[in-house]
Amino acid sequence: CINDRANMIIYTRFILSPLKALSAIFIFGILCRHISAFINKHLKVTKRLFIVSTLFYSSAFIALALASPHSAFHCFNHKLHMLFHTISVQFYSVMTVLLCGILYYRLNFIFTRTSFELSKHTKITFWSLYIMTAIITAVGTFAFVNFTGKPVAFMLVLMAFLFILIVIIFLDISFVYKLCQVLKSKMDRNPSDRDLDMKLVDMVIKHSILALISTGTTIIFTISIVLVPTIHNPLTELFAGSMFVMDILTSTICIWLSFNLFNPYYDTLCGKCHNKCRENQVIQRNMSASVNGDKQMQNQKAEPEGTSTKGNKTEDLCSQIDGVHDEQTITVCSV
């Protein structure tokens, strides 16, 4: 604040502070829309998911709402600056932990009591990572607030971000992989049912796009955190502050757009990218279907009469898959 006071005043007071305030207002609108949709029974989700997602939106709103005066008081009032900074970072940490919880709830809830249910090893792996992430995030937040500028605090914060990224990527990949397994089973069972297959394709594409956007901004924000102590420049602090806002915004918006009720907003924001991915998937699917059709014709000619390639186990599996894609179940959100 001594060497670059003029630049810091411009960057923090006239750029970052209004940006954080406007983003907080936007997230507050999402929170109100989310609550009203659930009260009016337009949003068909479980109460548990509604409570967790509401806490997630609220944490994101408070983190940005308090980060705005934190930027405004930069270089003016150190005590108020640190007070808002401390509370904002704590709510950001709560938001990231809730985000991991939402992703796991979606993954576990949708595939429960199906052939694609999570194994015990997967659940143990997640809970081990989740507990470690929560502990390291809490310790990293405490160190970042109380020992700012020290190497130990920097290492703890970096470890917290790495664990958060590992958990988020693990859950996103697991969910998309499970959806791809469901799609493959459906195509093997009934290749002619193209309408249902394309619904599953749309789900895979949608969740993949949202996961890439959300995870990508978190990775960039992590890089910006590394740059701030290594490159002492007002521009790096401006970049880190902007990525802080973008990380919260993208995570919140991606959770919000993953609900089926808000598909029109998703189509508006991500429709072009989604359609392009869909076209490529349709081309690959048609090529695969033609190859599989030739193989089935050859197998039918080679099979003796009275035999079948599908057993009861496969039929039970597919009936369970049908249950997974109930319209109410699919409204469980993701990133």
LINSULJO-V911125 format. One record per residue. N is the residue number from 1. RES is the residue in one small letter. D_LAST is the distance of its C-alpha to the last C-alpha in Angstrom with 1 decimal. Layout:
N/RES/D_LAST
N/RES/D_LAST
This chain:
1/c/37.9
2/i/41.5
3/n/41.3
4/d/38.6
5/r/39.0
6/a/39.2
7/n/36.2
8/m/34.1
9/i/35.3
10/i/34.2
11/y/30.8
12/t/29.9
13/r/31.8
14/f/31.6
15/i/28.2
16/l/25.7
17/s/27.0
18/p/26.7
19/l/23.3
20/k/21.9
21/a/23.9
22/l/22.7
23/s/19.0
24/a/19.7
25/i/21.5
26/f/18.6
27/i/16.2
28/f/19.1
29/g/19.3
30/i/15.7
31/l/16.7
32/c/19.9
33/r/18.5
34/h/16.2
35/i/19.3
36/s/21.6
37/a/19.7
38/f/19.6
39/i/23.3
40/n/24.4
41/k/22.7
42/h/20.7
43/l/17.4
44/k/18.0
45/v/16.1
46/t/17.8
47/k/19.3
48/r/17.7
49/l/14.1
50/f/15.6
51/i/17.2
52/v/14.4
53/s/12.1
54/t/15.4
55/l/16.1
56/f/12.8
57/y/13.6
58/s/17.2
59/s/16.7
60/a/15.0
61/f/17.9
62/i/20.5
63/a/19.5
64/l/19.8
65/a/22.8
66/l/24.7
67/a/23.8
68/s/25.6
69/p/29.0
70/h/28.4
71/s/28.5
72/a/31.4
73/f/33.5
74/h/33.1
75/c/36.6
76/f/38.2
77/n/37.7
78/h/36.5
79/k/36.4
80/l/34.2
81/h/32.1
82/m/31.5
83/l/31.0
84/f/28.2
85/h/26.7
86/t/26.9
87/i/25.3
88/s/22.5
89/v/21.6
90/q/21.7
91/f/19.3
92/y/16.9
93/s/17.2
94/v/16.8
95/m/13.5
96/t/12.1
97/v/13.6
98/l/12.3
99/l/8.6
100/c/9.6
101/g/11.5
102/i/9.0
103/l/7.0
104/y/10.7
105/y/11.9
106/r/9.9
107/l/11.0
108/n/14.4
109/f/15.1
110/i/14.6
111/f/16.7
112/t/19.2
113/r/22.8
114/t/22.2
115/s/23.3
116/f/19.7
117/e/19.5
118/l/18.4
119/s/21.6
120/k/23.2
121/h/22.8
122/t/19.0
123/k/19.0
124/i/21.6
125/t/19.8
126/f/16.6
127/w/18.8
128/s/20.9
129/l/18.2
130/y/16.7
131/i/20.2
132/m/21.1
133/t/18.1
134/a/19.0
135/i/22.6
136/i/22.3
137/t/20.0
138/a/22.8
139/v/25.5
140/g/24.0
141/t/23.6
142/f/27.2
143/a/28.5
144/f/26.8
145/v/28.4
146/n/31.7
147/f/32.4
148/t/30.9
149/g/32.3
150/k/33.3
151/p/32.2
152/v/31.2
153/a/28.8
154/f/27.3
155/m/26.9
156/l/25.3
157/v/22.7
158/l/22.0
159/m/21.8
160/a/19.3
161/f/16.9
162/l/17.5
163/f/16.8
164/i/13.5
165/l/12.5
166/i/14.0
167/v/12.2
168/i/8.6
169/i/9.8
170/f/11.8
171/l/9.3
172/d/7.0
173/i/10.5
174/s/11.9
175/f/9.8
176/v/10.5
177/y/14.0
178/k/14.7
179/l/14.0
180/c/16.3
181/q/18.8
182/v/18.9
183/l/19.4
184/k/22.1
185/s/23.9
186/k/24.0
187/m/25.5
188/d/28.0
189/r/29.0
190/n/29.4
191/p/29.0
192/s/30.5
193/d/27.8
194/r/26.0
195/d/24.5
196/l/22.5
197/d/21.6
198/m/20.3
199/k/18.1
200/l/16.5
201/v/16.4
202/d/14.7
203/m/11.9
204/v/11.6
205/i/11.8
206/k/9.3
207/h/6.4
208/s/8.1
209/i/8.5
210/l/5.3
211/a/4.5
212/l/8.2
213/i/8.4
214/s/6.6
215/t/8.2
216/g/11.2
217/t/12.0
218/t/11.9
219/i/14.3
220/i/16.5
221/f/16.7
222/t/17.9
223/i/20.4
224/s/21.6
225/i/22.3
226/v/24.4
227/l/26.3
228/v/27.4
229/p/29.9
230/t/31.1
231/i/31.7
232/h/33.4
233/n/32.9
234/p/31.9
235/l/29.7
236/t/27.6
237/e/27.1
238/l/26.3
239/f/23.7
240/a/22.2
241/g/22.3
242/s/20.7
243/m/17.8
244/f/17.5
245/v/17.1
246/m/14.7
247/d/12.4
248/i/12.4
249/l/12.3
250/t/9.3
251/s/7.1
252/t/8.9
253/i/9.0
254/c/5.5
255/i/5.4
256/w/8.9
257/l/8.8
258/s/7.0
259/f/10.2
260/n/13.1
261/l/15.4
262/f/13.9
263/n/14.0
264/p/16.9
265/y/15.1
266/y/12.5
267/d/15.7
268/t/17.4
269/l/15.0
270/c/13.7
271/g/16.5
272/k/18.6
273/c/16.3
274/h/15.1
275/n/18.8
276/k/19.8
277/c/17.6
278/r/18.8
279/e/22.3
280/n/22.2
281/q/20.8
282/v/23.6
283/i/26.2
284/q/25.2
285/r/25.1
286/n/28.5
287/m/30.0
288/s/28.8
289/a/30.1
290/s/33.5
291/v/33.8
292/n/32.9
293/g/35.3
294/d/38.1
295/k/37.5
296/q/37.6
297/m/40.8
298/q/42.4
299/n/41.3
300/q/42.7
301/k/46.0
302/a/46.1
303/e/45.4
304/p/48.4
305/e/48.6
306/g/47.3
307/t/44.4
308/s/40.7
309/t/37.8
310/k/35.5
311/g/36.1
312/n/35.3
313/k/32.5
314/t/30.6
315/e/31.3
316/d/30.0
317/l/26.8
318/c/26.3
319/s/27.2
320/q/24.5
321/i/21.9
322/d/23.1
323/g/22.4
324/v/18.8
325/h/18.2
326/d/19.9
327/e/18.7
328/q/18.1
329/t/16.1
330/i/13.6
331/t/12.7
332/v/10.7
333/c/7.3
334/s/3.9
335/v/0.0
